[in-house]
């Protein structure tokens, strides 16, 4: 029970930004420990109130007393009973122009089973927004539950009780012993946030104005700005670690570069490189002439190499992902001894093996997700090729944000030869039990696989079956009440409809499968947390919400008022025609045709 508490607390201790969206994270300044002699968490607060308002140097001097001795930062691994761990840390703001970095004291008392937090910056009178809660508080394990207590019941701690306490309890209920990988831990978090904010301000507004692709500019632009910030810091650290010339800048090739935005950002920041992809994108024509983007169908093999580049990048490189470490090794061997061996960075997404779709069952993955097993597969390829493979998690608007950084030292000819043999054996083993052992590049023509090209009869049949089972699991509370149906897990839905619906394989060939089809019918269904339910006609649709974001005037109006002045209705109301209770709205108030 106590171990679960500490695991839950670790999330709040190391990643407060998951709840406090004004933060980008925390950075420890100094750490101490002592024997736990405190009688309560309030005593811990009272003994350290004198630190409020002092600068970092003065705080360190006061803390380095007879009571405290210098130590490593508290972790689950170095957890000791009857011991207190203290840390002074910087709370790093996302918006550096709005908030200043502030200091906070964290005290972990293993004996009292509590974590105490004391803000060390003096409150500025009249300030509306605070980066962190401006009052001391503690998270404590009491009996079998987590309680959050605010010092002297300060009313300014209400935000903690409403936001932090529910999260702590949720983590406590769900927590297992798997700690996972901290995000952006291979580079300085503070430096990352500062550079990200700088590049975001420098590039995002101008790119968003001219974005010609059909993809969401907010997602893709911010994602590539975050990746560029990360790589630039990674390369800075490499120059410092290897004591390279201060004017030296690493070169790169982005394999499967897509829209080429990452190439544009890195080149604009002084890093020479190029991107290759099987087809051009609309935005390519908008980049300056110095941005090197090339249409090329790369068919990788054991002999593929790139001599002129220091780093191989694979940003959602899909079927090329497993080949990145192999090509990096071959490039390292072929490069001139005066150059450093080739390194690589890869962000795996869609799971592919060397010869096609990744087959999860080949990798003993009964207790793991397919994505987790794929990550292990990609990491193992790098290690088999002799690379030191480090894992990190990026801060990008994507669920697939685990990346790998592969580095390797210079080796003798015999050592390179040994690695070549291991690599050759690995490729040979990957062919066992595989019918097609030729790499299959994707088509240069992008296929539309978002369910919009599926026959209308198939779409309608699946929609009607989904509605049928939603109505079955719903219940009317009172006579005459409109049946809004129930909620069904998507996996359960497949099982329910499989006997009556014979075209499931057709939908599975589409990107996103049944989930995409249901989301295409957002005027009927809501798909959330891997479940589906009816979208009540009283609710706003996804399409309307997006239109409101583009049109602030419509956003201020109520839905009914907006519908009164809307363009002539064209789409028929599905509920009016198909729901056993009809549409709960009147003909005039419904935004669809009755």
C-alpha positions in Angstrom: 0.0 0.0 0.0 2.8 2.4 1.0 4.7 1.5 -2.2 1.7 2.3 -4.3 1.4 5.7 -2.6 5.0 6.5 -3.3 4.6 5.5 -7.0 1.6 7.7 -7.3 3.4 10.6 -5.6 6.3 10.2 -7.9 4.1 11.3 -10.8 3.2 14.5 -9.0 6.8 15.0 -7.8 8.5 14.6 -11.1 5.7 15.5 -13.6 3.5 18.2 -12.0 2.9 19.6 -15.5 0.4 16.7 -16.2 -2.0 18.5 -13.9 -0.6 22.1 -13.7 -0.8 23.1 -17.4 1.1 26.3 -16.7 4.3 24.3 -16.0 6.6 22.6 -18.5 8.2 20.7 -15.6 10.6 21.0 -12.6 14.4 21.0 -12.4 16.1 20.2 -9.1 18.6 22.7 -7.8 20.0 20.8 -4.7 19.1 17.8 -2.6 19.6 16.8 1.1 18.5 14.2 3.5 18.2 13.7 7.3 16.8 11.3 9.8 13.0 11.8 10.2 12.4 13.5 13.6 9.4 15.6 12.6 6.2 14.9 14.5 3.9 16.2 11.7 3.9 17.7 8.3 2.9 21.1 9.8 6.2 21.0 11.8 8.1 20.5 8.5 6.5 23.6 7.1 7.0 25.8 10.1 10.7 24.9 10.4 11.3 26.0 6.8 9.1 29.1 6.5 12.3 31.2 7.1 13.5 30.2 3.6 10.7 32.1 1.9 12.0 35.1 0.0 15.7 34.0 -0.1 17.7 33.4 -3.2 19.1 30.1 -4.3 22.5 30.7 -2.7 21.1 31.7 0.7 18.6 28.7 0.6 21.4 26.3 0.0 23.5 27.8 2.9 20.5 27.6 5.3 19.7 24.0 4.3 23.4 22.8 4.6 23.1 22.7 8.4 23.5 20.1 11.1 20.0 18.8 10.4 20.4 18.2 6.6 23.3 16.6 4.7 23.7 16.6 0.9 22.2 13.6 -0.9 20.9 12.4 -4.2 17.3 13.2 -5.1 14.6 11.0 -3.7 13.5 8.1 -5.9 11.6 4.9 -5.3 14.9 3.0 -5.6 16.8 5.0 -2.8 13.7 5.2 -0.6 14.7 4.6 3.1 12.4 4.2 6.1 12.8 6.8 8.9 14.5 9.2 6.4 13.6 12.6 5.0 14.6 13.8 1.6 14.5 17.5 0.7 14.9 19.2 -2.6 14.8 22.8 -3.8 13.6 22.9 -7.3 12.8 25.4 -10.0 9.2 25.3 -11.3 9.6 26.0 -15.0 6.8 27.9 -16.8 5.5 27.2 -20.3 4.9 30.8 -20.9 8.1 32.5 -19.9 6.8 35.9 -20.9 3.9 35.6 -18.5 5.5 33.8 -15.6 8.9 33.9 -13.9 10.6 30.7 -12.8 9.8 30.1 -9.1 11.4 28.0 -6.4 9.7 25.4 -4.3 10.9 23.2 -1.4 9.8 19.6 -1.5 10.2 17.4 1.6 9.6 13.6 1.4 9.1 12.2 4.8 9.3 8.4 4.6 8.3 7.9 8.2 5.3 10.1 8.2 4.4 8.9 4.7 3.8 12.4 3.3 5.3 14.9 0.8 5.4 18.5 1.8 5.6 21.5 -0.6 6.5 25.0 0.4 6.6 27.8 -2.2 9.8 29.9 -1.6 9.0 33.0 -3.6 7.2 35.8 -1.7 3.7 36.3 -3.0 3.4 39.5 -5.1 0.5 41.5 -3.9 -2.1 42.1 -6.6 -0.8 39.3 -8.9 -3.8 37.5 -10.5 -2.1 34.4 -11.7 0.3 32.1 -9.8 2.5 29.6 -11.5 2.2 27.2 -8.5 -0.2 27.2 -5.5 1.0 30.1 -3.3 0.5 28.2 0.0 2.3 25.3 1.7 0.5 21.9 1.5 1.1 18.2 2.0 0.0 14.9 0.3 -0.3 12.2 3.0 -1.2 8.6 3.1 -3.9 8.2 5.8 -5.1 4.6 6.4 -5.6 3.4 2.9 -6.3 6.7 1.1 -4.5 9.8 0.0 -5.4 13.1 1.7 -4.2 16.6 0.6 -3.9 19.1 3.4 -3.4 22.9 3.0 -1.4 24.7 5.7 -3.7 26.6 8.0 -6.6 25.8 5.7 -5.5 28.6 3.3 -8.3 29.3 0.9 -5.8 29.8 -1.9 -5.3 26.0 -1.8 -8.7 25.3 -3.2 -7.2 24.6 -6.7 -5.1 21.8 -5.1 -8.2 20.1 -3.6 -10.2 20.4 -6.8 -7.4 19.3 -9.3 -4.4 17.7 -7.7 -6.2 15.5 -5.0 -8.5 13.7 -7.6 -5.4 13.0 -9.8 -3.4 11.6 -6.9 -6.2 9.3 -5.9 -6.7 8.2 -9.5 -3.0 7.3 -9.8 -3.1 5.6 -6.4 -6.0 3.4 -7.5 -4.4 2.6 -10.9 -0.7 2.6 -10.1 1.4 -0.5 -10.6 5.1 -1.0 -10.1 6.0 0.0 -13.7 7.5 3.5 -13.5 7.9 4.1 -17.3 10.3 6.5 -18.9 10.3 10.2 -18.0 9.7 12.6 -20.9 12.6 14.6 -22.3 15.1 13.3 -19.9 18.1 13.0 -22.3 18.3 16.8 -22.6 17.9 19.7 -20.1 14.2 20.3 -19.5 14.7 24.0 -18.8 16.8 24.5 -21.9 14.3 22.5 -23.9 11.3 24.6 -22.8 13.2 27.9 -23.5 14.3 26.7 -27.0 10.8 25.4 -27.8 9.2 28.7 -26.8 11.7 30.6 -28.9 11.2 28.4 -32.0 7.5 28.4 -31.5 7.4 32.2 -31.5 9.8 32.4 -34.5 8.1 29.9 -36.9 4.6 28.8 -35.9 2.6 31.9 -36.8 4.1 32.3 -40.3 3.9 28.6 -41.2 0.3 28.3 -40.0 -0.8 31.2 -42.2 0.3 29.5 -45.4 -0.2 25.8 -44.5 -1.5 24.2 -47.7 -1.9 20.6 -46.5 -5.2 19.0 -45.5 -3.7 17.9 -42.2 -4.1 19.8 -38.9 -1.5 22.6 -38.9 -1.6 23.1 -35.1 -0.7 19.4 -34.5 1.9 19.0 -37.2 3.7 22.4 -36.8 3.9 22.2 -33.0 5.1 18.6 -33.2 7.9 19.3 -35.6 9.0 22.4 -33.6 9.2 20.3 -30.5 11.2 17.6 -32.3 13.6 20.2 -33.8 14.1 21.7 -30.3 14.9 18.3 -28.9 17.4 17.4 -31.7 19.2 20.8 -31.5 19.7 20.3 -27.8 20.8 16.7 -28.3 23.4 17.8 -30.8 24.6 20.7 -28.6 25.2 18.2 -25.8 27.0 15.9 -28.2 29.4 18.7 -29.2 30.1 19.5 -25.6 30.6 15.9 -24.6 32.9 15.1 -27.5 34.6 18.5 -27.2 33.9 19.3 -30.9 34.6 22.7 -32.4 32.1 25.3 -31.2 31.3 26.2 -34.9 30.7 22.6 -35.9 27.1 21.7 -36.8 26.0 18.1 -37.3 24.6 17.2 -40.7 21.5 15.0 -41.1 19.2 13.2 -43.6 15.5 12.9 -42.7 14.4 9.6 -44.3 10.7 9.7 -45.1 10.5 13.4 -44.4 6.8 13.9 -45.4 5.9 17.6 -45.4 9.6 18.5 -44.9 8.9 20.8 -42.0 11.6 19.3 -39.7 14.2 19.7 -42.5 13.1 23.3 -42.9 13.4 24.0 -39.1 16.8 22.4 -38.7 18.3 23.9 -41.8 17.0 27.4 -40.8 18.7 26.9 -37.4 22.1 26.2 -39.1 22.1 22.4 -39.4 22.7 21.3 -43.0 20.8 18.3 -44.2 18.2 17.1 -46.6 15.0 15.1 -46.6 13.8 12.4 -48.9 10.4 11.0 -49.4 8.5 8.9 -52.0 6.4 11.9 -53.1 6.4 15.7 -52.8 4.0 17.6 -50.7 2.2 20.9 -51.5 4.2 22.8 -48.9 7.5 21.9 -50.5 7.1 24.6 -53.1 6.8 27.2 -50.3 10.2 26.6 -48.7 13.3 28.7 -49.6 15.6 27.2 -52.3 18.2 26.2 -49.7 15.9 23.6 -48.2 17.0 20.3 -49.7 14.0 18.0 -50.3 14.2 15.1 -52.8 11.7 12.8 -54.3 13.3 9.3 -53.9 12.0 5.8 -53.5 14.4 4.3 -51.1 14.7 0.5 -51.2 16.9 -0.3 -48.2 19.2 -3.3 -48.0 22.3 -4.4 -46.0 24.4 -2.4 -48.4 22.6 1.0 -48.1 24.6 3.8 -46.6 24.9 7.6 -46.5 28.4 8.9 -46.2 27.9 12.6 -46.1 25.6 12.8 -43.1 26.3 12.5 -39.3 22.8 11.6 -38.3 20.0 9.5 -39.9 16.5 10.7 -38.8 13.4 8.6 -38.9 10.3 10.7 -37.9 7.3 8.4 -38.3 9.3 6.6 -41.0 7.0 3.5 -40.9 8.4 0.7 -43.1 11.9 2.2 -43.1 12.1 2.4 -39.3 13.7 -1.1 -38.7 16.3 -0.3 -41.4 17.5 3.0 -39.7 20.0 1.3 -37.4 21.1 -1.1 -40.2 21.8 1.8 -42.6 23.5 3.7 -39.8 25.9 0.8 -39.1 26.7 0.4 -42.8 27.3 4.2 -43.1 29.6 4.1 -40.0 31.7 1.4 -41.6 32.0 3.1 -45.0 32.7 6.6 -43.6 36.3 8.0 -43.5 38.1 7.3 -40.2 38.5 11.0 -39.7 34.7 11.3 -39.3 32.6 10.2 -36.3 30.5 7.1 -36.9 27.0 7.7 -38.1 24.4 8.1 -35.3 20.6 7.9 -35.6 17.4 9.1 -34.1 14.0 7.3 -34.7 10.4 8.0 -33.6 8.6 4.7 -34.3 4.9 4.9 -35.2 3.2 2.3 -37.5 4.7 -1.1 -36.7 6.7 -2.7 -39.6 9.3 -5.4 -39.6 12.0 -5.7 -42.3 9.7 -7.3 -44.7 6.2 -6.1 -44.0 3.8 -5.6 -41.1 5.2 -6.3 -37.7 3.9 -9.7 -36.4 3.5 -9.4 -32.7 3.1 -13.1 -32.0 6.7 -13.7 -33.1 8.1 -11.8 -30.1 6.5 -13.5 -27.1 4.2 -10.6 -26.3 1.3 -12.2 -24.5 1.5 -9.7 -21.6 2.4 -6.5 -23.6 0.7 -4.3 -26.1 1.7 -4.5 -29.8 3.2 -1.0 -29.7 5.3 -1.8 -26.6 6.6 -5.0 -28.3 7.3 -3.0 -31.5 9.4 -0.5 -29.5 11.4 -3.3 -28.0 11.9 -4.8 -31.5 13.2 -1.5 -32.8 15.5 -1.0 -29.8 16.9 -4.5 -30.1 17.8 -3.9 -33.8 20.0 -1.0 -32.8 21.7 -2.9 -30.0 22.4 -5.8 -32.3 24.1 -3.3 -34.6 26.4 -2.3 -31.8 24.7 1.0 -30.9 24.1 2.3 -27.4 20.3 2.8 -27.6 18.7 5.3 -25.2 14.9 5.7 -24.9 13.1 9.0 -24.4 9.6 10.3 -24.6 9.0 13.5 -26.5 6.5 16.2 -25.6 4.5 16.2 -28.7 0.7 16.1 -29.5 0.8 12.4 -30.3 0.2 9.1 -28.5 3.2 7.6 -30.3 6.0 9.7 -28.7 8.7 7.3 -27.6 11.9 7.8 -29.5 15.3 6.1 -29.6 18.7 7.7 -29.8 21.5 5.5 -31.2 25.2 6.4 -30.7 28.3 4.3 -31.3 32.0 4.8 -30.7 34.8 4.4 -33.3 35.9 0.8 -33.6 38.7 -1.2 -35.1 38.4 -3.1 -38.4 37.9 -6.4 -36.6 35.2 -5.0 -34.4 33.3 -3.6 -37.4 33.6 -7.0 -39.1 32.1 -8.7 -36.0 29.2 -6.3 -36.0 28.7 -6.9 -39.7 28.4 -10.7 -39.0 25.8 -10.1 -36.2 23.8 -7.8 -38.5 23.9 -10.3 -41.3 22.7 -13.1 -39.0 19.9 -10.8 -37.7 18.6 -10.1 -41.2 18.8 -13.8 -42.1 16.8 -14.8 -39.1 14.2 -12.2 -39.9 13.4 -14.0 -43.2 12.5 -17.3 -41.4 8.8 -18.1 -41.9 8.3 -15.0 -44.1 6.8 -15.6 -47.6 8.0 -12.3 -49.1 11.5 -11.3 -48.3 11.8 -8.3 -50.6 11.3 -4.9 -49.2 8.0 -3.4 -50.4 8.1 0.5 -50.6 4.7 2.2 -50.4 3.0 3.5 -53.5 4.0 7.0 -54.6 0.3 7.7 -55.0 -1.4 8.3 -51.6 -4.4 6.0 -51.2 -7.5 7.4 -49.6 -8.2 5.0 -46.7 -10.4 7.0 -44.3 -13.6 5.0 -45.0 -15.0 7.7 -47.3 -14.5 5.5 -50.3 -16.2 2.4 -48.8 -19.5 1.6 -50.5 -22.4 3.5 -49.0 -24.4 0.3 -48.4 -21.6 -1.1 -46.3 -21.4 2.2 -44.3 -25.1 2.3 -43.7 -25.3 -1.3 -42.7 -22.7 -0.9 -40.0 -24.2 2.4 -38.8 -27.6 0.8 -38.4 -26.2 -2.3 -36.6 -24.3 0.0 -34.2 -27.4 2.0 -33.5 -29.4 -1.2 -32.9 -27.1 -2.4 -30.2 -26.7 1.0 -28.6 -30.5 1.1 -28.3 -30.6 -2.4 -26.8 -28.2 -1.5 -24.0 -30.0 1.8 -23.2 -33.1 2.2 -21.0 -35.9 4.7 -20.7 -36.1 6.1 -17.2 -39.7 7.4 -17.6 -42.5 6.8 -20.1 -42.2 9.1 -23.1 -38.5 9.9 -22.4 -36.3 9.8 -25.5 -34.0 6.7 -25.5 -30.4 8.0 -25.7 -29.1 4.4 -25.8 -26.1 3.1 -23.9 -22.3 2.9 -24.4 -20.4 0.1 -26.0 -16.7 -0.7 -26.0 -15.4 -0.9 -29.6 -14.0 -4.3 -29.1 -17.3 -5.6 -27.8 -19.1 -3.9 -30.7 -17.0 -5.9 -33.2 -18.0 -9.1 -31.4 -21.7 -8.1 -31.4 -22.0 -7.3 -35.1 -19.6 -9.9 -36.5 -22.4 -12.5 -37.2 -24.7 -10.1 -39.0 -22.0 -7.9 -40.7 -19.9 -9.7 -43.2 -17.8 -6.8 -44.4 -15.6 -6.3 -41.3 -12.5 -7.2 -43.2 -13.3 -4.4 -45.7 -13.4 -1.8 -42.9 -10.2 -3.2 -41.2 -8.3 -2.4 -44.4 -9.1 1.3 -43.8 -7.0 3.5 -41.6 -8.6 3.4 -38.1 -11.2 0.8 -39.2 -14.6 1.0 -37.5 -13.4 3.9 -35.3 -12.8 6.0 -38.4 -16.2 5.1 -39.9 -18.0 6.0 -36.7 -16.2 9.3 -36.3 -17.1 10.1 -39.9 -20.7 10.0 -38.7 -20.1 12.4 -35.8 -23.6 13.8 -36.3 -24.8 10.4 -35.0 -22.1 9.0 -32.7 -19.5 10.1 -30.2 -16.3 7.9 -30.1 -14.4 8.5 -26.8 -12.1 6.4 -24.7 -12.5 3.4 -27.1 -16.2 3.4 -26.6 -19.1 4.6 -28.8 -22.5 6.2 -27.9 -25.2 8.3 -29.6 -24.6 12.0 -30.0 -27.8 13.5 -28.7 -29.3 16.0 -31.1 -29.0 18.5 -28.2 -25.2 18.2 -28.3 -22.9 20.1 -30.6 -21.2 18.1 -33.3 -17.4 18.0 -33.9 -17.9 19.8 -37.2 -19.9 22.6 -35.6 -17.3 23.0 -32.8 -14.5 23.4 -35.4 -16.5 26.0 -37.3 -17.0 27.9 -34.0 -13.3 27.9 -33.4 -12.9 29.6 -36.8 -15.8 31.9 -36.3 -15.8 33.6 -32.8 -19.1 35.3 -33.5 -20.9 32.0 -33.9 -19.2 30.7 -30.8 -20.8 33.5 -28.7 -24.3 32.6 -30.0 -26.3 29.8 -28.6 -26.7 26.7 -30.8 -30.4 27.4 -31.4 -29.8 31.1 -32.2 -27.0 30.1 -34.6 -29.3 27.6 -36.3 -31.9 30.2 -36.9 -29.6 32.3 -39.0 -27.7 29.4 -40.6 -27.5 28.5 -44.2 -30.4 26.4 -45.6 -30.3 22.9 -44.1 -29.2 20.2 -46.5 -28.4 17.0 -44.5 -31.3 14.8 -43.4 -31.8 14.2 -39.7 -30.7 10.6 -39.0 -32.6 10.4 -35.7 -35.8 11.7 -37.3 -35.7 9.0 -39.9 -34.2 6.0 -38.0 -34.5 6.4 -34.2 -37.6 4.6 -32.8 -38.4 7.7 -30.8 -37.6 10.1 -33.7 -35.7 13.3 -33.1 -36.2 15.0 -29.7 -35.9 18.4 -31.3 -38.6 20.2 -33.2 -38.4 20.7 -37.0 -37.3 24.4 -36.5 -34.8 23.8 -33.7 -33.0 20.8 -35.3 -30.1 21.7 -37.5 -30.9 18.9 -39.9 -33.9 18.4 -42.3 -37.0 16.7 -40.9 
